[in-house]
């Protein structure tokens, strides 16, 4: 037994001195230090901006023009978690790359606080949220470096949807949705067997007067459609031309589904029940017509995916899918 133990221990000692094992242990230790440092950064980040996060959370619940920020954050974190192995392999400290982001983010945040008396609540949140997101991106670049940031480029860029749109830009988008939706409504009403008159955004039907108001622009579901298309592009498509084709369809689909929504509510009010204009289908039924847009998009995505594979098989688009 003693001889066997000596032989076993003598056989075990060279393995513990294996250079490869030392490199693996060193790498694990480095990754642990990096993860611990980034965790401390996030704790400090959360402590400094805790009061602002509470205010931003309340703002996101009260306003009605953008999707809830927590969904965007969860999607971005999940996408980075899915690429965690590649991120850690490419990870390197890069203070000179991350510090400019942190400084620019702090500048935006401080500028928002300074201009707060002159800004609307929406513009104040847009400017300060831009600063908050930029600071976090700077922290990520500092601890993981530019090569890792390139791997996580989409999840990091996806965080831009957390930032509320400035009020002036939001007004222009809503106005565009109103007027183009009114054109779609006019075309659809022409297919219906009853007369109607139109004056700008106002439509008069037998026994019914409707207006394509700001609340009828469907801005929230349109932004959600844009975000869903961006995410689906990243997950399902791999060529710039197919992704561009989908993004070019977002606005036409948004106004089409909105026009169908307005005409459907009008027909239900005229022929089924006049209470439909005050029903949940009117105030909260955007999700139903959002589903309609996704139903139209699904075969388009599948067709573009097959076209990508076909062109790759012909050798016209070299490169592998990731």
LOLO-316796 format. One record per residue (C-alpha): residue number from 1; residue in one letter; x negated, y negated, z negated. Coordinates in steps of 0.5 Angstrom, whole numbers. Example, Ala and Ser with C-alpha at 12.3 -4.5 7.8 and 13.67 -1.06 7.14 Angstrom:
<site><i>1</i><aa>A</aa><east>-25</east><north>9</north><up>-16</up></site>
<site><i>2</i><aa>S</aa><east>-27</east><north>2</north><up>-14</up></site>
end
This chain:
<site><i>1</i><aa>X</aa><east>0</east><north>0</north><up>0</up></site>
<site><i>2</i><aa>X</aa><east>-6</east><north>-5</north><up>-2</up></site>
<site><i>3</i><aa>X</aa><east>-9</east><north>-3</north><up>5</up></site>
<site><i>4</i><aa>X</aa><east>-2</east><north>-5</north><up>9</up></site>
<site><i>5</i><aa>X</aa><east>-1</east><north>-11</north><up>5</up></site>
<site><i>6</i><aa>X</aa><east>-8</east><north>-14</north><up>7</up></site>
<site><i>7</i><aa>X</aa><east>-7</east><north>-12</north><up>14</up></site>
<site><i>8</i><aa>X</aa><east>-1</east><north>-15</north><up>14</up></site>
<site><i>9</i><aa>X</aa><east>-3</east><north>-22</north><up>11</up></site>
<site><i>10</i><aa>X</aa><east>-9</east><north>-22</north><up>15</up></site>
<site><i>11</i><aa>X</aa><east>-5</east><north>-21</north><up>21</up></site>
<site><i>12</i><aa>X</aa><east>0</east><north>-27</north><up>19</up></site>
<site><i>13</i><aa>X</aa><east>-6</east><north>-32</north><up>17</up></site>
<site><i>14</i><aa>X</aa><east>-8</east><north>-33</north><up>24</up></site>
<site><i>15</i><aa>X</aa><east>-1</east><north>-34</north><up>26</up></site>
<site><i>16</i><aa>X</aa><east>0</east><north>-40</north><up>21</up></site>
<site><i>17</i><aa>X</aa><east>-6</east><north>-43</north><up>24</up></site>
<site><i>18</i><aa>X</aa><east>-3</east><north>-43</north><up>31</up></site>
<site><i>19</i><aa>X</aa><east>-5</east><north>-49</north><up>35</up></site>
<site><i>20</i><aa>X</aa><east>2</east><north>-49</north><up>38</up></site>
<site><i>21</i><aa>X</aa><east>6</east><north>-48</north><up>32</up></site>
<site><i>22</i><aa>X</aa><east>2</east><north>-54</north><up>29</up></site>
<site><i>23</i><aa>X</aa><east>4</east><north>-58</north><up>35</up></site>
<site><i>24</i><aa>X</aa><east>12</east><north>-56</north><up>34</up></site>
<site><i>25</i><aa>X</aa><east>11</east><north>-58</north><up>27</up></site>
<site><i>26</i><aa>X</aa><east>8</east><north>-64</north><up>28</up></site>
<site><i>27</i><aa>X</aa><east>14</east><north>-66</north><up>34</up></site>
<site><i>28</i><aa>X</aa><east>19</east><north>-64</north><up>29</up></site>
<site><i>29</i><aa>X</aa><east>16</east><north>-68</north><up>23</up></site>
<site><i>30</i><aa>X</aa><east>16</east><north>-74</north><up>28</up></site>
<site><i>31</i><aa>X</aa><east>23</east><north>-73</north><up>31</up></site>
<site><i>32</i><aa>X</aa><east>25</east><north>-73</north><up>23</up></site>
<site><i>33</i><aa>X</aa><east>21</east><north>-79</north><up>22</up></site>
<site><i>34</i><aa>X</aa><east>25</east><north>-83</north><up>28</up></site>
<site><i>35</i><aa>X</aa><east>32</east><north>-80</north><up>26</up></site>
<site><i>36</i><aa>X</aa><east>31</east><north>-83</north><up>19</up></site>
<site><i>37</i><aa>X</aa><east>28</east><north>-89</north><up>21</up></site>
<site><i>38</i><aa>X</aa><east>34</east><north>-90</north><up>26</up></site>
<site><i>39</i><aa>X</aa><east>39</east><north>-88</north><up>21</up></site>
<site><i>40</i><aa>X</aa><east>36</east><north>-93</north><up>16</up></site>
<site><i>41</i><aa>X</aa><east>37</east><north>-99</north><up>22</up></site>
<site><i>42</i><aa>X</aa><east>44</east><north>-97</north><up>22</up></site>
<site><i>43</i><aa>X</aa><east>45</east><north>-97</north><up>15</up></site>
<site><i>44</i><aa>X</aa><east>42</east><north>-104</north><up>15</up></site>
<site><i>45</i><aa>X</aa><east>46</east><north>-106</north><up>21</up></site>
<site><i>46</i><aa>X</aa><east>52</east><north>-104</north><up>18</up></site>
<site><i>47</i><aa>X</aa><east>51</east><north>-107</north><up>11</up></site>
<site><i>48</i><aa>X</aa><east>49</east><north>-114</north><up>15</up></site>
<site><i>49</i><aa>X</aa><east>55</east><north>-114</north><up>19</up></site>
<site><i>50</i><aa>X</aa><east>60</east><north>-110</north><up>15</up></site>
<site><i>51</i><aa>X</aa><east>65</east><north>-117</north><up>14</up></site>
<site><i>52</i><aa>X</aa><east>65</east><north>-118</north><up>21</up></site>
<site><i>53</i><aa>X</aa><east>67</east><north>-111</north><up>23</up></site>
<site><i>54</i><aa>X</aa><east>73</east><north>-111</north><up>18</up></site>
<site><i>55</i><aa>X</aa><east>75</east><north>-118</north><up>22</up></site>
<site><i>56</i><aa>X</aa><east>74</east><north>-115</north><up>29</up></site>
<site><i>57</i><aa>X</aa><east>78</east><north>-108</north><up>27</up></site>
<site><i>58</i><aa>X</aa><east>84</east><north>-113</north><up>25</up></site>
<site><i>59</i><aa>X</aa><east>83</east><north>-117</north><up>31</up></site>
<site><i>60</i><aa>X</aa><east>83</east><north>-111</north><up>35</up></site>
<site><i>61</i><aa>X</aa><east>89</east><north>-108</north><up>32</up></site>
<site><i>62</i><aa>X</aa><east>93</east><north>-115</north><up>33</up></site>
<site><i>63</i><aa>X</aa><east>91</east><north>-117</north><up>40</up></site>
<site><i>64</i><aa>X</aa><east>94</east><north>-113</north><up>46</up></site>
<site><i>65</i><aa>X</aa><east>90</east><north>-114</north><up>52</up></site>
<site><i>66</i><aa>X</aa><east>84</east><north>-109</north><up>51</up></site>
<site><i>67</i><aa>X</aa><east>84</east><north>-102</north><up>49</up></site>
<site><i>68</i><aa>X</aa><east>82</east><north>-100</north><up>42</up></site>
<site><i>69</i><aa>X</aa><east>74</east><north>-101</north><up>41</up></site>
<site><i>70</i><aa>X</aa><east>73</east><north>-95</north><up>37</up></site>
<site><i>71</i><aa>X</aa><east>75</east><north>-90</north><up>43</up></site>
<site><i>72</i><aa>X</aa><east>70</east><north>-93</north><up>47</up></site>
<site><i>73</i><aa>X</aa><east>65</east><north>-93</north><up>41</up></site>
<site><i>74</i><aa>X</aa><east>66</east><north>-85</north><up>40</up></site>
<site><i>75</i><aa>X</aa><east>66</east><north>-84</north><up>47</up></site>
<site><i>76</i><aa>X</aa><east>59</east><north>-87</north><up>48</up></site>
<site><i>77</i><aa>X</aa><east>56</east><north>-83</north><up>42</up></site>
<site><i>78</i><aa>X</aa><east>59</east><north>-77</north><up>44</up></site>
<site><i>79</i><aa>X</aa><east>55</east><north>-78</north><up>51</up></site>
<site><i>80</i><aa>X</aa><east>49</east><north>-80</north><up>47</up></site>
<site><i>81</i><aa>X</aa><east>50</east><north>-73</north><up>43</up></site>
<site><i>82</i><aa>X</aa><east>50</east><north>-69</north><up>49</up></site>
<site><i>83</i><aa>X</aa><east>44</east><north>-71</north><up>52</up></site>
<site><i>84</i><aa>X</aa><east>40</east><north>-71</north><up>45</up></site>
<site><i>85</i><aa>X</aa><east>35</east><north>-66</north><up>47</up></site>
<site><i>86</i><aa>X</aa><east>33</east><north>-70</north><up>53</up></site>
<site><i>87</i><aa>X</aa><east>33</east><north>-77</north><up>49</up></site>
<site><i>88</i><aa>X</aa><east>28</east><north>-74</north><up>44</up></site>
<site><i>89</i><aa>X</aa><east>23</east><north>-71</north><up>49</up></site>
<site><i>90</i><aa>X</aa><east>23</east><north>-78</north><up>52</up></site>
<site><i>91</i><aa>X</aa><east>23</east><north>-82</north><up>45</up></site>
<site><i>92</i><aa>X</aa><east>17</east><north>-87</north><up>44</up></site>
<site><i>93</i><aa>X</aa><east>17</east><north>-93</north><up>39</up></site>
<site><i>94</i><aa>X</aa><east>18</east><north>-99</north><up>43</up></site>
<site><i>95</i><aa>X</aa><east>18</east><north>-105</north><up>39</up></site>
<site><i>96</i><aa>X</aa><east>16</east><north>-110</north><up>45</up></site>
<site><i>97</i><aa>X</aa><east>22</east><north>-107</north><up>49</up></site>
<site><i>98</i><aa>X</aa><east>27</east><north>-107</north><up>43</up></site>
<site><i>99</i><aa>X</aa><east>26</east><north>-114</north><up>40</up></site>
<site><i>100</i><aa>X</aa><east>28</east><north>-118</north><up>46</up></site>
<site><i>101</i><aa>X</aa><east>35</east><north>-115</north><up>45</up></site>
<site><i>102</i><aa>X</aa><east>35</east><north>-116</north><up>38</up></site>
<site><i>103</i><aa>X</aa><east>33</east><north>-123</north><up>38</up></site>
<site><i>104</i><aa>X</aa><east>38</east><north>-125</north><up>44</up></site>
<site><i>105</i><aa>X</aa><east>44</east><north>-121</north><up>40</up></site>
<site><i>106</i><aa>X</aa><east>42</east><north>-125</north><up>34</up></site>
<site><i>107</i><aa>X</aa><east>42</east><north>-131</north><up>38</up></site>
<site><i>108</i><aa>X</aa><east>49</east><north>-130</north><up>41</up></site>
<site><i>109</i><aa>X</aa><east>52</east><north>-128</north><up>34</up></site>
<site><i>110</i><aa>X</aa><east>49</east><north>-134</north><up>31</up></site>
<site><i>111</i><aa>X</aa><east>52</east><north>-139</north><up>37</up></site>
<site><i>112</i><aa>X</aa><east>59</east><north>-136</north><up>36</up></site>
<site><i>113</i><aa>X</aa><east>59</east><north>-138</north><up>29</up></site>
<site><i>114</i><aa>X</aa><east>56</east><north>-145</north><up>30</up></site>
<site><i>115</i><aa>X</aa><east>61</east><north>-146</north><up>36</up></site>
<site><i>116</i><aa>X</aa><east>67</east><north>-142</north><up>32</up></site>
<site><i>117</i><aa>X</aa><east>71</east><north>-149</north><up>31</up></site>
<site><i>118</i><aa>X</aa><east>71</east><north>-150</north><up>38</up></site>
<site><i>119</i><aa>X</aa><east>73</east><north>-143</north><up>40</up></site>
<site><i>120</i><aa>X</aa><east>79</east><north>-140</north><up>41</up></site>
<site><i>121</i><aa>X</aa><east>79</east><north>-133</north><up>37</up></site>
<site><i>122</i><aa>X</aa><east>79</east><north>-129</north><up>43</up></site>
<site><i>123</i><aa>X</aa><east>73</east><north>-133</north><up>45</up></site>
<site><i>124</i><aa>X</aa><east>69</east><north>-133</north><up>39</up></site>
<site><i>125</i><aa>X</aa><east>70</east><north>-125</north><up>38</up></site>
<site><i>126</i><aa>X</aa><east>68</east><north>-124</north><up>45</up></site>
<site><i>127</i><aa>X</aa><east>61</east><north>-128</north><up>44</up></site>
<site><i>128</i><aa>X</aa><east>60</east><north>-125</north><up>37</up></site>
<site><i>129</i><aa>X</aa><east>62</east><north>-118</north><up>39</up></site>
<site><i>130</i><aa>X</aa><east>57</east><north>-119</north><up>45</up></site>
<site><i>131</i><aa>X</aa><east>51</east><north>-121</north><up>40</up></site>
<site><i>132</i><aa>X</aa><east>53</east><north>-115</north><up>36</up></site>
<site><i>133</i><aa>X</aa><east>53</east><north>-110</north><up>41</up></site>
<site><i>134</i><aa>X</aa><east>46</east><north>-113</north><up>44</up></site>
<site><i>135</i><aa>X</aa><east>43</east><north>-112</north><up>37</up></site>
<site><i>136</i><aa>X</aa><east>45</east><north>-105</north><up>37</up></site>
<site><i>137</i><aa>X</aa><east>42</east><north>-103</north><up>44</up></site>
<site><i>138</i><aa>X</aa><east>36</east><north>-107</north><up>42</up></site>
<site><i>139</i><aa>X</aa><east>35</east><north>-102</north><up>35</up></site>
<site><i>140</i><aa>X</aa><east>36</east><north>-96</north><up>40</up></site>
<site><i>141</i><aa>X</aa><east>31</east><north>-98</north><up>45</up></site>
<site><i>142</i><aa>X</aa><east>26</east><north>-100</north><up>39</up></site>
<site><i>143</i><aa>X</aa><east>26</east><north>-93</north><up>36</up></site>
<site><i>144</i><aa>X</aa><east>27</east><north>-89</north><up>42</up></site>
<site><i>145</i><aa>X</aa><east>24</east><north>-93</north><up>48</up></site>
<site><i>146</i><aa>X</aa><east>25</east><north>-95</north><up>55</up></site>
<site><i>147</i><aa>X</aa><east>25</east><north>-88</north><up>58</up></site>
<site><i>148</i><aa>X</aa><east>30</east><north>-85</north><up>53</up></site>
<site><i>149</i><aa>X</aa><east>34</east><north>-92</north><up>54</up></site>
<site><i>150</i><aa>X</aa><east>34</east><north>-90</north><up>62</up></site>
<site><i>151</i><aa>X</aa><east>37</east><north>-83</north><up>60</up></site>
<site><i>152</i><aa>X</aa><east>42</east><north>-86</north><up>56</up></site>
<site><i>153</i><aa>X</aa><east>44</east><north>-92</north><up>61</up></site>
<site><i>154</i><aa>X</aa><east>51</east><north>-90</north><up>62</up></site>
<site><i>155</i><aa>X</aa><east>53</east><north>-89</north><up>54</up></site>
<site><i>156</i><aa>X</aa><east>49</east><north>-96</north><up>53</up></site>
<site><i>157</i><aa>X</aa><east>53</east><north>-99</north><up>58</up></site>
<site><i>158</i><aa>X</aa><east>59</east><north>-96</north><up>57</up></site>
<site><i>159</i><aa>X</aa><east>59</east><north>-100</north><up>50</up></site>
<site><i>160</i><aa>X</aa><east>60</east><north>-107</north><up>54</up></site>
<site><i>161</i><aa>X</aa><east>68</east><north>-105</north><up>54</up></site>
<site><i>162</i><aa>X</aa><east>68</east><north>-106</north><up>46</up></site>
<site><i>163</i><aa>X</aa><east>67</east><north>-113</north><up>48</up></site>
<site><i>164</i><aa>X</aa><east>73</east><north>-117</north><up>49</up></site>
<site><i>165</i><aa>X</aa><east>74</east><north>-121</north><up>55</up></site>
<site><i>166</i><aa>X</aa><east>73</east><north>-129</north><up>55</up></site>
<site><i>167</i><aa>X</aa><east>80</east><north>-132</north><up>55</up></site>
<site><i>168</i><aa>X</aa><east>79</east><north>-136</north><up>62</up></site>
<site><i>169</i><aa>X</aa><east>77</east><north>-129</north><up>65</up></site>
<site><i>170</i><aa>X</aa><east>82</east><north>-125</north><up>62</up></site>
<site><i>171</i><aa>X</aa><east>87</east><north>-131</north><up>64</up></site>
<site><i>172</i><aa>X</aa><east>85</east><north>-130</north><up>71</up></site>
<site><i>173</i><aa>X</aa><east>86</east><north>-123</north><up>71</up></site>
<site><i>174</i><aa>X</aa><east>93</east><north>-123</north><up>69</up></site>
<site><i>175</i><aa>X</aa><east>95</east><north>-128</north><up>74</up></site>
<site><i>176</i><aa>X</aa><east>92</east><north>-124</north><up>79</up></site>
<site><i>177</i><aa>X</aa><east>96</east><north>-118</north><up>77</up></site>
<site><i>178</i><aa>X</aa><east>102</east><north>-122</north><up>76</up></site>
<site><i>179</i><aa>X</aa><east>102</east><north>-124</north><up>83</up></site>
<site><i>180</i><aa>X</aa><east>100</east><north>-118</north><up>87</up></site>
<site><i>181</i><aa>X</aa><east>105</east><north>-114</north><up>83</up></site>
<site><i>182</i><aa>X</aa><east>110</east><north>-119</north><up>85</up></site>
<site><i>183</i><aa>X</aa><east>108</east><north>-117</north><up>92</up></site>
<site><i>184</i><aa>X</aa><east>109</east><north>-110</north><up>91</up></site>
<site><i>185</i><aa>X</aa><east>115</east><north>-110</north><up>87</up></site>
<site><i>186</i><aa>X</aa><east>118</east><north>-114</north><up>93</up></site>
<site><i>187</i><aa>X</aa><east>116</east><north>-109</north><up>98</up></site>
<site><i>188</i><aa>X</aa><east>119</east><north>-103</north><up>94</up></site>
<site><i>189</i><aa>X</aa><east>125</east><north>-107</north><up>93</up></site>
<site><i>190</i><aa>X</aa><east>126</east><north>-108</north><up>101</up></site>
<site><i>191</i><aa>X</aa><east>126</east><north>-100</north><up>101</up></site>
<site><i>192</i><aa>X</aa><east>132</east><north>-100</north><up>96</up></site>
<site><i>193</i><aa>X</aa><east>140</east><north>-101</north><up>98</up></site>
<site><i>194</i><aa>X</aa><east>141</east><north>-107</north><up>95</up></site>
<site><i>195</i><aa>X</aa><east>140</east><north>-115</north><up>97</up></site>
<site><i>196</i><aa>X</aa><east>135</east><north>-119</north><up>93</up></site>
<site><i>197</i><aa>X</aa><east>132</east><north>-126</north><up>93</up></site>
<site><i>198</i><aa>X</aa><east>125</east><north>-128</north><up>91</up></site>
<site><i>199</i><aa>X</aa><east>122</east><north>-134</north><up>88</up></site>
<site><i>200</i><aa>X</aa><east>115</east><north>-133</north><up>86</up></site>
<site><i>201</i><aa>X</aa><east>115</east><north>-129</north><up>80</up></site>
<site><i>202</i><aa>X</aa><east>122</east><north>-129</north><up>80</up></site>
<site><i>203</i><aa>X</aa><east>127</east><north>-124</north><up>83</up></site>
<site><i>204</i><aa>X</aa><east>135</east><north>-124</north><up>83</up></site>
<site><i>205</i><aa>X</aa><east>139</east><north>-118</north><up>84</up></site>
<site><i>206</i><aa>X</aa><east>146</east><north>-116</north><up>83</up></site>
<site><i>207</i><aa>X</aa><east>147</east><north>-117</north><up>76</up></site>
<site><i>208</i><aa>X</aa><east>140</east><north>-118</north><up>74</up></site>
<site><i>209</i><aa>X</aa><east>135</east><north>-123</north><up>74</up></site>
<site><i>210</i><aa>X</aa><east>127</east><north>-121</north><up>72</up></site>
<site><i>211</i><aa>X</aa><east>121</east><north>-124</north><up>72</up></site>
<site><i>212</i><aa>X</aa><east>114</east><north>-121</north><up>73</up></site>
<site><i>213</i><aa>X</aa><east>111</east><north>-125</north><up>67</up></site>
<site><i>214</i><aa>X</aa><east>104</east><north>-124</north><up>63</up></site>
<site><i>215</i><aa>X</aa><east>107</east><north>-119</north><up>59</up></site>
<site><i>216</i><aa>X</aa><east>109</east><north>-115</north><up>65</up></site>
<site><i>217</i><aa>X</aa><east>102</east><north>-115</north><up>68</up></site>
<site><i>218</i><aa>X</aa><east>100</east><north>-109</north><up>65</up></site>
<site><i>219</i><aa>X</aa><east>93</east><north>-111</north><up>63</up></site>
<site><i>220</i><aa>X</aa><east>92</east><north>-106</north><up>58</up></site>
<site><i>221</i><aa>X</aa><east>93</east><north>-100</north><up>62</up></site>
<site><i>222</i><aa>X</aa><east>90</east><north>-103</north><up>68</up></site>
<site><i>223</i><aa>X</aa><east>83</east><north>-104</north><up>64</up></site>
<site><i>224</i><aa>X</aa><east>84</east><north>-97</north><up>61</up></site>
<site><i>225</i><aa>X</aa><east>85</east><north>-94</north><up>68</up></site>
<site><i>226</i><aa>X</aa><east>78</east><north>-98</north><up>70</up></site>
<site><i>227</i><aa>X</aa><east>75</east><north>-95</north><up>64</up></site>
<site><i>228</i><aa>X</aa><east>78</east><north>-88</north><up>65</up></site>
<site><i>229</i><aa>X</aa><east>75</east><north>-89</north><up>72</up></site>
<site><i>230</i><aa>X</aa><east>68</east><north>-91</north><up>70</up></site>
<site><i>231</i><aa>X</aa><east>68</east><north>-85</north><up>65</up></site>
<site><i>232</i><aa>X</aa><east>70</east><north>-80</north><up>71</up></site>
<site><i>233</i><aa>X</aa><east>65</east><north>-83</north><up>76</up></site>
<site><i>234</i><aa>X</aa><east>60</east><north>-81</north><up>71</up></site>
<site><i>235</i><aa>X</aa><east>62</east><north>-74</north><up>69</up></site>
<site><i>236</i><aa>X</aa><east>65</east><north>-72</north><up>76</up></site>
<site><i>237</i><aa>X</aa><east>61</east><north>-75</north><up>81</up></site>
<site><i>238</i><aa>X</aa><east>54</east><north>-76</north><up>83</up></site>
<site><i>239</i><aa>X</aa><east>53</east><north>-81</north><up>89</up></site>
<site><i>240</i><aa>X</aa><east>54</east><north>-88</north><up>89</up></site>
<site><i>241</i><aa>X</aa><east>59</east><north>-88</north><up>95</up></site>
<site><i>242</i><aa>X</aa><east>64</east><north>-84</north><up>92</up></site>
<site><i>243</i><aa>X</aa><east>63</east><north>-87</north><up>85</up></site>
<site><i>244</i><aa>X</aa><east>64</east><north>-94</north><up>89</up></site>
<site><i>245</i><aa>X</aa><east>70</east><north>-91</north><up>93</up></site>
<site><i>246</i><aa>X</aa><east>74</east><north>-90</north><up>86</up></site>
<site><i>247</i><aa>X</aa><east>72</east><north>-96</north><up>83</up></site>
<site><i>248</i><aa>X</aa><east>75</east><north>-100</north><up>90</up></site>
<site><i>249</i><aa>X</aa><east>82</east><north>-96</north><up>88</up></site>
<site><i>250</i><aa>X</aa><east>82</east><north>-98</north><up>81</up></site>
<site><i>251</i><aa>X</aa><east>86</east><north>-105</north><up>83</up></site>
<site><i>252</i><aa>X</aa><east>90</east><north>-103</north><up>88</up></site>
<site><i>253</i><aa>X</aa><east>93</east><north>-97</north><up>84</up></site>
<site><i>254</i><aa>X</aa><east>94</east><north>-102</north><up>78</up></site>
<site><i>255</i><aa>X</aa><east>98</east><north>-106</north><up>81</up></site>
<site><i>256</i><aa>X</aa><east>102</east><north>-100</north><up>85</up></site>
<site><i>257</i><aa>X</aa><east>103</east><north>-97</north><up>78</up></site>
<site><i>258</i><aa>X</aa><east>106</east><north>-104</north><up>75</up></site>
<site><i>259</i><aa>X</aa><east>110</east><north>-105</north><up>81</up></site>
<site><i>260</i><aa>X</aa><east>113</east><north>-98</north><up>81</up></site>
<site><i>261</i><aa>X</aa><east>114</east><north>-99</north><up>73</up></site>
<site><i>262</i><aa>X</aa><east>118</east><north>-106</north><up>74</up></site>
<site><i>263</i><aa>X</aa><east>122</east><north>-103</north><up>80</up></site>
<site><i>264</i><aa>X</aa><east>124</east><north>-97</north><up>76</up></site>
<site><i>265</i><aa>X</aa><east>126</east><north>-101</north><up>70</up></site>
<site><i>266</i><aa>X</aa><east>130</east><north>-105</north><up>74</up></site>
<site><i>267</i><aa>X</aa><east>134</east><north>-99</north><up>77</up></site>
<site><i>268</i><aa>X</aa><east>135</east><north>-96</north><up>71</up></site>
<site><i>269</i><aa>X</aa><east>138</east><north>-102</north><up>68</up></site>
<site><i>270</i><aa>X</aa><east>143</east><north>-103</north><up>74</up></site>
<site><i>271</i><aa>X</aa><east>145</east><north>-96</north><up>75</up></site>
<site><i>272</i><aa>X</aa><east>144</east><north>-92</north><up>68</up></site>
<site><i>273</i><aa>X</aa><east>144</east><north>-97</north><up>62</up></site>
<site><i>274</i><aa>X</aa><east>143</east><north>-104</north><up>61</up></site>
<site><i>275</i><aa>X</aa><east>139</east><north>-103</north><up>55</up></site>
<site><i>276</i><aa>X</aa><east>133</east><north>-101</north><up>59</up></site>
<site><i>277</i><aa>X</aa><east>130</east><north>-108</north><up>59</up></site>
<site><i>278</i><aa>X</aa><east>130</east><north>-108</north><up>51</up></site>
<site><i>279</i><aa>X</aa><east>128</east><north>-100</north><up>51</up></site>
<site><i>280</i><aa>X</aa><east>121</east><north>-97</north><up>49</up></site>
<site><i>281</i><aa>X</aa><east>120</east><north>-95</north><up>56</up></site>
<site><i>282</i><aa>X</aa><east>119</east><north>-103</north><up>58</up></site>
<site><i>283</i><aa>X</aa><east>115</east><north>-105</north><up>52</up></site>
<site><i>284</i><aa>X</aa><east>111</east><north>-99</north><up>51</up></site>
<site><i>285</i><aa>X</aa><east>112</east><north>-95</north><up>57</up></site>
<site><i>286</i><aa>X</aa><east>105</east><north>-96</north><up>60</up></site>
<site><i>287</i><aa>X</aa><east>103</east><north>-90</north><up>59</up></site>
<site><i>288</i><aa>X</aa><east>108</east><north>-86</north><up>63</up></site>
<site><i>289</i><aa>X</aa><east>106</east><north>-90</north><up>69</up></site>
<site><i>290</i><aa>X</aa><east>98</east><north>-90</north><up>67</up></site>
<site><i>291</i><aa>X</aa><east>99</east><north>-82</north><up>68</up></site>
<site><i>292</i><aa>X</aa><east>102</east><north>-83</north><up>75</up></site>
<site><i>293</i><aa>X</aa><east>96</east><north>-87</north><up>77</up></site>
<site><i>294</i><aa>X</aa><east>92</east><north>-81</north><up>74</up></site>
<site><i>295</i><aa>X</aa><east>96</east><north>-76</north><up>78</up></site>
<site><i>296</i><aa>X</aa><east>94</east><north>-80</north><up>84</up></site>
<site><i>297</i><aa>X</aa><east>87</east><north>-80</north><up>82</up></site>
<site><i>298</i><aa>X</aa><east>86</east><north>-73</north><up>81</up></site>
<site><i>299</i><aa>X</aa><east>86</east><north>-70</north><up>88</up></site>
<site><i>300</i><aa>X</aa><east>82</east><north>-76</north><up>90</up></site>
<site><i>301</i><aa>X</aa><east>77</east><north>-74</north><up>85</up></site>
<site><i>302</i><aa>X</aa><east>77</east><north>-67</north><up>87</up></site>
<site><i>303</i><aa>X</aa><east>76</east><north>-69</north><up>95</up></site>
<site><i>304</i><aa>X</aa><east>70</east><north>-73</north><up>94</up></site>
<site><i>305</i><aa>X</aa><east>67</east><north>-68</north><up>89</up></site>
<site><i>306</i><aa>X</aa><east>68</east><north>-63</north><up>95</up></site>
<site><i>307</i><aa>X</aa><east>65</east><north>-68</north><up>100</up></site>
<site><i>308</i><aa>X</aa><east>59</east><north>-69</north><up>96</up></site>
<site><i>309</i><aa>X</aa><east>58</east><north>-62</north><up>96</up></site>
<site><i>310</i><aa>X</aa><east>59</east><north>-61</north><up>103</up></site>
<site><i>311</i><aa>X</aa><east>54</east><north>-67</north><up>105</up></site>
<site><i>312</i><aa>X</aa><east>49</east><north>-64</north><up>100</up></site>
<site><i>313</i><aa>X</aa><east>50</east><north>-57</north><up>104</up></site>
<site><i>314</i><aa>X</aa><east>48</east><north>-60</north><up>110</up></site>
<site><i>315</i><aa>X</aa><east>42</east><north>-64</north><up>107</up></site>
<site><i>316</i><aa>X</aa><east>45</east><north>-71</north><up>108</up></site>
<site><i>317</i><aa>X</aa><east>44</east><north>-72</north><up>101</up></site>
<site><i>318</i><aa>X</aa><east>38</east><north>-69</north><up>98</up></site>
<site><i>319</i><aa>X</aa><east>38</east><north>-68</north><up>90</up></site>
<site><i>320</i><aa>X</aa><east>41</east><north>-64</north><up>85</up></site>
<site><i>321</i><aa>X</aa><east>47</east><north>-65</north><up>81</up></site>
<site><i>322</i><aa>X</aa><east>46</east><north>-66</north><up>73</up></site>
end
